[in-house]
């Protein structure tokens, strides 16, 4: 494992002294993507430290941090999963323009494919240092079928073993676990720079009354929260099952699932398993999200694989109790997290019960 740094600024500051202009690149910069949140945090921190920062994305619908330029390379909408766009981008005029103008930057930070390939091209043609920021901690192709299954395998290869990844000037990972994983794929040492939250996102907080009214909660309800896309990757159907087992039909408990429903068939599967005590909110803006965090009591996720787990850090910022599998890197650094053995759903249920205060913790005399 390579050196560790506490922040993106510490890492960039360790590079050559003449780095002033930085391009941070990712597939999408919008209101729903976890990687977009990381890019936003990096751009904000580096801007505050005096760097000139520009963001490049295939799709850019979110307002960038003040003083940071956002460039959208465009989308082509060529498949139901919007993933073939990433391959087509490599041959697009916008990608060519990105490479041609890359010499105006002193550093390129690439989050995921296709910017790993574009970053490598800029390095070869202009000699611009290129850093690859690794997010995956394992392949998730078993969660999908058909074209989505094929793409998941291809994308995992492109983001782990691909030539462009292996030839980066530096490979960064968001946790020790992610770093060790990418090292097994590339044969390269990884530098660990953990994710941190962007506190400015939560300066405006919706009131508890607003949240209760919008999502049909009573002031007495105990709220369990999950934030993330409604997708098999997040294992949300199992979270619904465990929540309902833990609360055992008792009234006064609600599970809020906050996130875009990008896979209608899976969302319908979740709804079929859910009772009236489960609320799918869809996408919410930052003020509402901050209000939901503030209103909630417990954060729970059954996701088995995360590069870091940024919503857990956000939940900790709002002092929520957290229940998650110990395989999620963020769990290891949070003081108020219940660590659950990976895929032990019985243990998860018991920790959730304790977090909710539904039953007291057993003392040695009780046992």
WONOR-V703932 format. One record per pair of residues at least 12 apart in sequence whose C-alpha atoms are under 8 Angstrom apart, sorted by the first residue. I is the first residue (numbers start at 1). GAP is how many residues later the second one is. D is the distance in Angstrom with one decimal. If there is no record, write none. Layout:
BEGIN
i = [I,I]
gap = [GAP,GAP]
d = [D,D]
END
This chain:
BEGIN
i = [1,1,1,1,1,1,2,2,2,2,3,3,3,4,4,4,5,5,5,5,6,6,7,7,7,7,8,8,8,8,9,9,9,11,18,19,19,20,20,20,20,20,21,21,21,21,21,21,21,22,22,22,22,22,22,22,22,22,23,23,23,23,23,23,23,23,24,24,24,24,24,24,24,24,24,24,25,25,25,25,25,25,25,25,25,26,26,26,26,26,26,26,26,26,26,27,27,27,27,27,27,27,27,27,28,28,28,28,29,29,29,29,29,29,30,30,30,30,31,31,31,32,32,32,32,32,34,34,35,37,38,38,38,39,40,40,40,41,41,41,43,43,43,44,44,47,47,52,53,53,54,54,54,54,55,55,55,55,56,56,56,56,57,57,57,57,57,58,58,58,58,59,59,59,59,60,73,73,74,81,83,86,86,87,89,90,90,95,98,99,99,99,99,100,102,102,102,103,103,103,103,105,106,106,107,107,107,107,108,108,108,108,109,109,109,109,110,110,110,110,111,111,111,111,112,112,112,112,112,113,113,113,116,116,116,116,117,117,119,120,120,120,120,129,130,130,130,131,131,131,131,131,132,132,132,132,132,132,133,133,133,134,134,134,134,134,134,134,134,134,134,135,135,135,135,135,135,136,136,136,136,136,136,137,137,137,137,137,137,137,138,138,138,139,139,139,140,140,140,141,143,143,144,160,160,160,161,161,165,166,166,166,170,170,171,171,171,171,172,172,172,172,173,173,173,173,173,173,174,174,174,174,174,174,175,175,175,175,175,175,175,176,176,177,178,178,179,179,194,195,195,196,196,197,197,197,201,201,202,202,202,203,204,204,204,205,205,205,205,205,205,206,206,206,206,206,206,207,208,208,208,208,211,211,211,211,215,215,217,220,221,221,221,222,222,222,222,222,222,223,223,223,223,223,223,223,223,224,224,224,224,224,224,224,224,224,225,225,225,225,225,225,225,225,225,225,226,226,226,226,226,226,226,227,227,227,227,228,228,228,228,228,229,229,229,229,229,230,230,230,230,230,230,230,230,231,231,231,231,231,232,233,233,233,234,234,234,234,235,235,235,236,236,236,236,237,237,237,238,239,239,239,240,240,240,240,240,241,241,242,242,242,243,243,243,245,246,246,246,246,247,247,253,254,254,254,255,255,255,256,256,256,256,257,257,257,257,257,258,258,258,258,258,259,259,259,259,259,260,260,261,261,293,293,293,294,296,297,297,297,298,298,298,298,298,298,299,299,299,299,299,299,300,300,300,300,301,301,301,302,302,303,303,303,304,304,304,304,304,305,305,306,306,307,307,308,308,308,309,309,309,310,312,312,313,313,316,316,319,320,321,321,321,321,322,322,322,322,323,323,323,323,323,323,323,323,324,324,324,324,324,325,325,325,325,325,325,326,326,326,326,327,327,338]
gap = [178,179,182,188,189,190,187,188,189,190,187,188,189,187,188,189,186,187,188,189,187,188,186,187,188,189,34,37,38,185,36,37,40,182,88,87,88,30,31,32,85,86,30,31,32,83,84,85,86,29,30,31,32,83,84,85,86,87,30,31,32,33,82,84,85,86,15,19,29,30,31,32,84,85,86,87,14,30,31,32,83,84,85,86,90,13,29,30,31,32,84,85,86,87,89,30,31,32,59,84,85,86,87,88,29,30,31,32,28,29,30,31,32,33,29,30,31,32,30,31,254,196,197,227,228,251,194,276,76,161,157,158,159,16,24,25,158,155,156,157,12,22,25,21,154,20,21,16,15,16,14,15,16,17,13,14,15,16,14,15,16,17,13,14,15,16,17,14,15,16,17,13,14,15,16,12,21,22,20,67,68,27,28,27,25,24,28,23,20,19,20,22,23,22,20,24,26,19,23,24,25,23,22,23,21,22,23,24,20,21,22,23,21,22,23,24,20,21,22,23,21,22,23,24,20,21,22,23,47,42,45,46,16,43,48,49,47,48,12,44,45,47,48,40,38,39,40,37,38,39,40,41,33,36,37,38,39,40,38,39,40,25,26,37,38,39,40,44,45,48,173,38,39,43,171,172,173,20,23,24,42,170,171,40,41,44,45,168,169,170,18,43,167,13,14,17,12,13,93,12,89,90,88,22,25,26,24,25,21,20,21,22,20,21,17,18,19,20,18,19,20,21,17,18,19,20,21,134,18,19,20,21,133,134,17,18,19,132,133,154,155,16,153,152,129,130,12,13,114,113,115,114,117,113,116,117,85,86,84,85,88,84,82,83,86,82,83,84,85,86,89,81,82,83,84,85,86,84,83,84,86,87,77,80,81,84,64,66,37,32,31,32,33,30,31,32,74,75,134,30,31,32,33,72,73,74,75,29,30,31,32,72,73,74,75,76,30,31,32,33,68,71,72,73,74,75,29,30,31,32,73,74,75,30,31,32,84,29,30,31,32,83,29,30,31,32,33,27,29,30,31,32,33,36,37,30,31,32,35,36,34,70,71,72,67,68,69,70,67,68,69,34,65,66,67,32,33,36,64,61,62,63,15,30,33,34,38,32,33,103,106,107,12,106,109,104,103,104,106,107,106,111,24,23,24,25,22,23,24,22,23,24,25,21,22,23,24,25,22,23,24,25,26,21,22,23,24,25,22,23,21,22,22,25,27,24,24,23,24,59,22,23,24,25,57,58,13,16,21,22,23,24,22,23,24,52,22,23,24,22,23,21,22,25,21,23,24,38,39,22,23,22,23,21,22,20,21,22,19,20,21,20,18,19,17,21,18,20,17,16,15,16,17,34,14,15,16,33,14,15,16,17,25,28,29,32,13,14,15,16,24,14,15,16,17,18,23,13,14,15,16,14,15,13]
d = [7.1,7.0,7.8,5.0,5.5,6.8,5.2,5.2,4.8,7.4,7.8,5.3,6.8,5.7,4.8,6.2,7.7,6.3,5.2,7.8,6.0,6.6,5.8,6.7,7.7,7.8,6.3,7.5,7.4,6.5,6.8,5.9,7.3,7.4,7.5,5.1,6.6,7.9,5.2,6.1,7.9,6.3,6.1,4.7,6.0,7.5,5.0,5.3,6.7,7.1,6.2,4.9,6.5,5.6,6.0,4.9,5.9,7.5,5.9,5.0,5.9,7.1,6.6,6.4,4.8,6.1,6.9,7.3,7.3,6.3,4.9,6.3,6.1,4.8,6.1,7.7,7.7,5.7,4.6,5.8,7.5,6.1,4.8,5.8,6.3,7.5,8.0,6.5,5.1,7.4,6.2,4.8,6.2,7.8,6.5,5.1,5.3,6.9,7.8,7.4,6.8,7.1,7.3,7.4,5.1,5.6,4.7,5.9,6.0,7.9,6.1,4.6,6.4,6.0,7.2,5.6,4.9,4.4,7.3,5.7,7.6,7.9,7.5,7.2,6.7,7.1,8.0,7.4,7.5,7.9,6.7,7.8,8.0,8.0,7.1,7.0,7.6,7.2,6.6,5.2,7.7,7.2,7.3,6.1,7.9,7.5,7.4,7.5,5.6,7.0,5.5,4.7,5.9,7.6,7.2,6.1,4.7,6.1,6.0,4.8,6.0,7.2,7.8,6.4,5.1,6.1,8.0,5.3,4.7,5.1,6.0,5.4,6.8,5.9,6.3,5.3,5.5,7.1,7.7,7.0,7.5,7.3,5.9,7.1,7.4,7.0,7.4,7.3,7.9,6.7,7.8,6.9,5.4,7.8,6.0,7.3,7.4,7.5,5.7,7.8,6.4,7.0,6.1,6.8,6.1,5.1,6.0,7.6,7.1,6.3,4.8,6.1,6.0,4.8,6.0,6.8,7.4,6.2,5.0,5.9,6.3,5.0,6.8,7.7,7.6,7.1,7.0,7.5,6.0,7.6,6.5,6.2,6.4,7.9,6.0,6.2,5.3,7.6,8.0,5.6,7.9,7.2,6.7,6.2,5.7,5.5,7.1,5.7,5.7,4.9,5.9,7.2,6.5,6.0,7.9,6.4,4.9,6.2,6.0,4.8,6.0,7.4,7.9,6.9,5.9,5.0,7.3,7.6,8.0,7.3,8.0,6.5,6.9,7.1,7.9,4.8,7.8,7.6,7.5,7.9,7.0,7.1,5.4,7.6,5.4,6.3,7.7,6.3,6.3,5.5,7.8,7.8,6.9,7.2,6.9,5.9,6.5,7.7,6.9,5.6,6.0,6.6,7.8,6.3,5.8,6.6,5.5,5.6,7.6,5.4,7.8,7.1,7.3,7.5,7.7,7.3,5.1,6.2,5.4,4.6,5.7,6.7,6.4,6.1,4.9,6.2,7.5,8.0,5.6,5.2,4.4,6.0,6.4,5.9,5.7,6.9,5.7,7.1,6.4,6.1,8.0,6.4,7.7,6.7,6.0,8.0,7.0,6.5,7.6,7.0,6.9,7.4,7.3,7.1,6.8,6.4,6.1,7.7,6.5,6.5,5.5,7.8,7.8,5.2,7.3,4.9,6.6,7.8,5.1,4.9,7.9,5.5,5.3,7.9,6.7,4.4,7.8,6.0,6.6,8.0,7.7,5.9,7.4,6.5,6.5,7.4,7.4,7.5,7.8,6.7,4.6,5.4,6.7,6.1,4.8,6.3,7.2,6.3,7.6,5.9,4.9,5.9,7.1,7.5,4.8,5.3,6.5,7.6,6.1,4.7,6.2,6.2,6.1,4.8,5.7,6.7,5.8,4.9,6.3,7.6,7.6,6.4,7.7,6.2,4.7,6.1,7.7,6.2,5.1,6.1,6.0,5.8,6.1,6.2,4.7,5.9,6.3,7.7,6.2,4.8,7.4,7.8,7.5,4.6,5.0,6.3,7.1,7.8,6.1,6.2,5.2,6.8,7.1,7.4,6.3,7.5,7.4,6.4,6.4,7.4,7.0,6.8,8.0,7.9,7.6,6.7,4.4,7.3,5.6,5.2,7.4,7.2,7.6,6.6,7.4,7.5,5.3,7.2,6.8,7.7,6.6,5.6,7.9,7.5,7.1,6.3,7.6,7.2,7.7,7.5,7.8,5.8,7.4,7.4,7.7,7.4,5.8,7.4,6.8,5.6,7.5,7.5,6.7,4.8,5.8,7.4,6.3,4.7,6.1,6.1,4.9,6.1,6.9,7.5,6.1,4.8,6.1,7.7,6.2,5.2,5.7,6.4,7.3,7.8,6.8,4.9,4.8,7.4,4.9,4.8,6.3,7.9,6.4,6.3,7.8,6.0,7.2,5.6,6.7,7.7,5.2,4.7,5.8,7.6,6.9,7.0,7.4,6.5,6.2,6.1,4.7,6.3,5.8,4.8,5.9,7.7,6.6,5.3,7.7,6.2,6.7,7.7,7.4,7.9,6.7,6.7,7.0,7.0,7.4,6.8,6.1,5.6,7.2,7.4,7.0,6.4,5.1,5.4,6.4,6.9,5.5,7.3,6.7,7.5,6.8,7.3,6.9,7.0,7.6,7.3,5.5,6.1,7.7,6.5,6.2,4.5,5.9,7.8,5.9,4.8,6.7,7.3,7.3,6.7,6.3,7.7,7.3,6.4,6.0,5.9,7.5,5.8,4.5,5.8,5.2,7.3,7.7,5.0,5.4,5.9,6.3,7.8,6.2,6.7]
END
